[in-house]
């Protein structure tokens, strides 16, 4: 799983990393690969990408709003 956020030291960027980090164990139990990466990219919208076990893009979220996003991604990963 890979997620992008536009700025460091902002509520949106910091909360996103914390939310995914706090749920890391839940993602692992759901079968997610241990590789969960967050990356700051200037000028990019907040987005999340999940790949399947063959490395193909399984789902993408663009223009992400934080409330409820981590739970939505976790539910998707569990259903894979």
Rosetta blueprint (number, residue, H / E / L):
1 X L
2 X E
3 X E
4 X E
5 X E
6 X L
7 X L
8 X L
9 X L
10 X L
11 X H
12 X H
13 X H
14 X H
15 X H
16 X H
17 X H
18 X H
19 X H
20 X H
21 X H
22 X H
23 X L
24 X H
25 X H
26 X H
27 X H
28 X H
29 X H
30 X L
31 X L
32 X L
33 X L
34 X L
35 X L
36 X L
37 X E
38 X E
39 X E
40 X E
41 X L
42 X L
43 X L
44 X L
45 X L
46 X L
47 X E
48 X E
49 X E
50 X E
51 X E
52 X L
53 X L
54 X L
55 X L
56 X L
57 X E
58 X E
59 X E
60 X E
61 X E
62 X E
63 X L
64 X L
65 X L
66 X L
67 X L
68 X L
69 X H
70 X H
71 X H
72 X H
73 X H
74 X H
75 X H
76 X H
77 X H
78 X H
79 X H
80 X L
